[in-house]
Amino acid sequence: MHPNNSTNLRNRVNKLYLPVTKALYPLFEVISNSIHAIEEKFPGENNKGIINIHLIRNGKVETLESLDNIEDYPINSFLVEDNGIGLNDENLKSFSEFDSEKKALIGGKGVGRLICLKAFEKLIIDSNYLFQNYLKNRSFNYKKSKDGFEHYIERISNSSHSGTKVTLYKFEKKYENKISKNILEIARQIITHFQLYFIQKIDPEIILKNQNGEEVVLSKLFDKEFEKEILSSSFIISDKEFNIYITKSYEAKSHKIYYCAHQRNVKDEGLSKYLEDLKFKINNQDSAGYYFQVFVVSQYLDTNVNEARTSFNFTIEDDSEENEEISLAKIRKESLNCIENLLSETLSKLRKEKLERYIPIINNEYPNYKNVVKNNLEKVKKLPLGLNNQELDLKLYEIESDWKREVKAEGIELIEQKKDISNLDEYQELYSKFLSNFNEVGQTELARYVIHRRSVIDLLEKLIELNEEDKFQNEDIVHSLFFPIRETGESVPHDNQNLWLLDERLTYNSFLASDKLFKQITELNSTSSKRIDLMIKKEDIFDKATLFSENKIPFESFTIVEFKRPERDNYTHGIYEKDPVKQVRTYIEETINGKVKIRGKRIDADNRTPFYCYIIADLTPSLISILDYESFVRTPDGLGYFKFYETKNSKAYIEVLPFKKIIKDAKQRNKVLFDKLELS
């Protein structure tokens, strides 16, 4: 009975898009149909199948048969013949229906013949199939007409076996010009497309033939050129076996992992998302480089693929051990372990090259991460390629944070173990390991802090230089480097202030007020509107150099710091706004005269309370004039001035420190630390 298409064939073909770069896809579709016909005839015995592919070139047949240089002639048609089940009634019905469900279970989408007609003038089909107890033959042409079928004939076959011949007749010119004339190159492209069949040794015998008798047996070509490059492994999840194969592609655009069913890709993912080393092409001396293509195959995947072959009928992302179901996440996790093992040599080389680039940057720019690298080398090796300095810093910080959490968790676990130690030697060994890690975490923290100090000193040096407008930085900017403006110690974290520039002991305090009006400082009962740059109440007298106790009452001393703009030279003695000595002495009087209560307890500052005052200012002529008038004395290094005031109302030590002296002294105090990290 003459078959009919269920819709307008010409319209369907015209709407279909086939890039010229995929000119061989029609041939792949016909080969795929032949493989399926063989699988249907010889279930589980594909090795009994034979597919002959004849390359038909432009020119007279008689001439082409005798040519040695036959590959100078373009290919215009293909004849594909197989010994499969043939185009029986069921297969013909499927062929006649667009989007047929006949091949859904083996991954077919039912549009292969449309792809063929997009690139070729017509299909010429001649098929022998078993009907009841004898062979029948049906032949027809399939063209881009409304119905499609032409010259349809059914008859008794004179063949001795079933099978089908399909001729892809007469390439459209734009596609013909895009395929290779070389039989070997076409053979390689066929193998690449059907590589899962070849890899798993379930391919029928496929032979590519030229009209002059030259032929290529694809299984032999695969063994010679492809197989040695293929890596394979397997893993088990819940008694289900999964096989993994890795090939190299010189045409792919990225490293990918394919989850396959029925020898076709169902879902693919970029490998660099999970193995960041595999972000770029792998270069070698013999070629332009390649990308790894990873294939995961399993009977479980075949069984659980949906009908459209677009997804799997199981959970995708759940990889928890509590969930016994096999999920894609679990398959991916095991696949990545296999990839790590199979590509260990390549990955080790990539990671070594990466470290060779990153380690000098870490040593020179981020020495605080040296212990992080030492204790987390495998994680550092797996950092992405091509990070710039800032990105590297961020990634290392993430690794460092994880490492700290791990070490802290170890410490908590050890504390719990100590409650019931059954094996003292084992506990001591664990404790020793923990202590080593804990100390190195501390060293990393110290290194980070030392680098911070070096950076602060460098920045201060820059700030006191003339800027592009031949002016010095504003007083507020310099001030903020020492301590944030308009903040108090209650709101400024310890790490945000740099009072160690003046003296290490200034880091430890219970109260800081920065650039606030006295009447705004809640701990001082004063209505004065005079501004204070920085006030520090210390828990220990300055010259004792011992740490304070926050609960010690009464306060035993106060420290006041006043900042001036670098190179300021408009000071005038006796005028409050222009005399820094008068300013700090006024601050002292305000503090002593204030009535202070904290949590209901009276705090006294009187004429017996020592005040330690720093005036941070460059020694310009107008300032030196004030200091000489007040009888200040040069410091031993000759860079600063100091004086001790003692009156019936107060006693105070006031020191004037130029920025250059602060920088010089800070460098000297921290020199041993800077030298240790090679920051000097």
C-alpha positions, 0 to 999 in steps of 0.5 A: 500500500502506498504510504502517505506523509501525515503533513506537508513535507515540503514545508517542513523541509523548508522550515528546517535549518541545517548549517553548512558546517554540518553538511555530513549530518544527513550521512550520519542520520542514514548510518544511524538508521542502519545501526538501529536496523542491525540492532533490531535484527541482531539484538546484542550482536552488532558485530554481525552487522555490515554497513558499506558506504560508497562515495559517489563523485562527480564524473563518469563512473568508468573514468572514476573507477580507474583514477588514482587521483580520485580525491580531486573530484567532489563527492555529490552522493552517498550510497549506504547499504546495510544487512539490517532488518529492512524497511518492514511495514512497522518501520515504513509507518514510522518513516511516514510519520513526522515526530514518530514515537517508533524510535523514542526508546532508542533516542530517535527524534523522527526528523532524520529524513528531513535533514537528508532532504535539506542537503540532498535532492532526494533519497533513493531507497531500496529495502528487503524485509521479512514478510511472514515467511518470505522476503519482500522488497519495497523501493521508492524515491523520497523528494521535497514534494508535498507528499514526498513519495515517488515511484513507490513499488512493492514486490517479492524480493529476489535477495537472500537476506534482509537489508536496505540501500539508501542513496543520498542523491545529489548534494545541494551545492552549498553543502557539497562545497563544505565537505572533505573530498578525502576518504580518510577524513570523512572516515575520521568524522564518522568515527568521531560522531559515532565514537561511543559505538566504537569505544564500547566495541558495539559497532557493526563493521563499517566500510567506506569505499571509493569508486576506484576500489580504495576502502577504509575499514572504520574499526581498523582506523579507530584501533590505529588512530583513536583507541590509544587516545581514549581513557576509560574507567567505571564506578558503581552506585547502588549496584548499578555500573557506570562506564566513563570514557575520555576522548580528545577533540580538536574541534570542540569549543570547551571541555565537556562531560556528556551523560548518554543514553542509547549511545546519544547525548542527553545532558552535557555540562562544562567541566570547568564548572567542577574542575577549574583547571579545565578552563582552557584548551590543552596545548601541545607541540603537535597540534593546535590544541584539544579539549577533553570530551567525557562520556558517561554511559550506563544501562541505568541511564538508558532505562531512565531517560525520558522519551524526548531524550532531553532529561532523565527520570530521576533526581538531578541535584540531590547527592545526600547520603540519606537519599538512596536514589541515584541522582545525577549529582551522585553520578557527577561526583563519581565521574569527577573522581574518575576524571581526576584519576584518569587525567592525573598526569595532565592535571598535575602538569597544569597545576604545576604550571599554575603554581609556578605563576601564582607562588611568586605573586604570593611571595611578593604581594601576599606573604601572609598566605604562605602558611595557607599555601603550605597547609592547603596545597591541594586546594591551591593547586585547584584554583582557576587558571588566569586569576589576576592579583586581586582575584587570587587574593580573594580565592586564597582568603576563601581557602584561609577561612575554610582552613581556620574553620577546620582547625577550630573544629579540630580543637573543639573535637579534641576538647570533647575527646579529653573528657574520656581519653581511652588512648593517651598516646593517640590523643597526644598525637592528635593534639600535636597535629592540632597545635601545629595547625593552630600555630600556623593559623596564628602565623598567617594572622600575624603575617597579615597584620604585619603586611597591614602595618607595612602598607599603612606606613607606605600610605602615610609616606605618600600622604605627606608628599606634595600632591599633583596640585603641589599641595599637602593632603588635608588634615582629615585624610591624614587623621583618618589613617591613624583613627577614623574621624568622628568615631569612638572606640565603641564603634571602631573595631580594633583593626580599624585604628593605627595608633601603633604608629605613635606607640604600641601601648596606644592600641590598648585603651577603653575609650576613644573619641575622635574629632568630637565636641566635648559636649557630644562625648557621653562619658564626659560631663562637659558643655564645652564646644571645643573640638578634640581630635583624639582622646585616649583613657588608658588603664595603666600609667604610660611608663609602666608598659603593662596591659590594662584591665578594663574593669580597673577604676579609677582611670589612671591616665589620659592620652590626648592626640592632636593632628595637624595638616602636613607642613602647616605653617600658620601657627600663632602663640596664644591664639587657641585656633592657631596654637596646638600647645594651647589646644591640648592644655585646654583639652586637659582642663576640660577633662579635669573640670568634667563630671563623669559617671559610668554605670552609676560610679563616679569617675574622677580626673583631677590635678593628680591625673597624668595626661600624655599628649601628642601633637602630630605636626611637621616642624615648620618655623611658626610651630618651632617659634611656639615650642621655643617660647614654651621651652620645649626640649628636642628629643634625643634624635633631634626630630621632635620636641617634648615638655613636662607641664606641672601646675596646681591644676594639672600635670601633663607630658606633651610631645610634638612628633613630625610625620617623618619621625613617626614613620622612622620610629614605626619602621624601626619598631617593626623592622624585625617583622618586616625583615621576616616577611621580606617587606623591608 
